[in-house]
Amino acid sequence: MSVCPIVLTYEDYCELPDDGKRYEIHEGELVVNPAPTPGHQWVSGNLNEVIRNHVREKKLGKVFYAPLDCILDNSTIVQPDLVFVANDRLDRISERGIEGAPTLAVEIASPSTTRIDRGRKMQLYSKFGVPFYWLVDPGVRMVEVLELIEGQYELLTRTSPGDRAQLAPFPDLTINLAEIWQ
């Protein structure tokens, strides 16, 4: 007797309870994460403010803050902590969320999500063509910027806690990382 795995879809995702948990579907598999910690939200909010102000001022596209569905395909729905959609991808924004790969996905690691952020989600973002991926680690106060090159992520930048850095895809934005962590 063979067992057929159940592959969940966007329609199944829409039927999940609104119970405060963070649900995602990774290639048909349900993933549940705990709510972010206050420290996570603080860093996320600070980073969102810096990026959003820059994107708005330069008219580069749109920045979104979690929770927001990125529907990479019908059986892969993720909720990055921050999402940047450049002007050339604005047609991917719909009433349901971002349909297809955004320009940048940002994941802010916590002890419960680091393995998924560095493993499964990185693989999914690569597979579905997200050009830039940031891994932000508040615990060690570091940002890793990865760029998708020939189907694989390559490390462009790894910051230190007090760096002032220009992080792709924003060459004309210098972020004072000490302000992000405080």
Sequence and secondary structure as in RCSB ss.txt:
>XXXX:A:sequence
MSVCPIVLTYEDYCELPDDGKRYEIHEGELVVNPAPTPGHQWVSGNLNEVIRNHVREKKLGKVFYAPLDCILDNS
TIVQPDLVFVANDRLDRISERGIEGAPTLAVEIASPSTTRIDRGRKMQLYSKFGVPFYWLVDPGVRMVEVLELIE
GQYELLTRTSPGDRAQLAPFPDLTINLAEIWQ
>XXXX:A:secstr
         HHHHHTS  SS EEEEETTEEEEE    HHHHHHHHHHHHHHHHHHHHHT EEEEESS  EEEETT
EEE  SEEEEEGGGGGGB SSSEES  SEEEEE  TTTHHHHHTHHHHHHHHTT SEEEEEETTTTEEEEEEEET
TEEEEEEE  TT EEE TT TT EEEHHHHH 
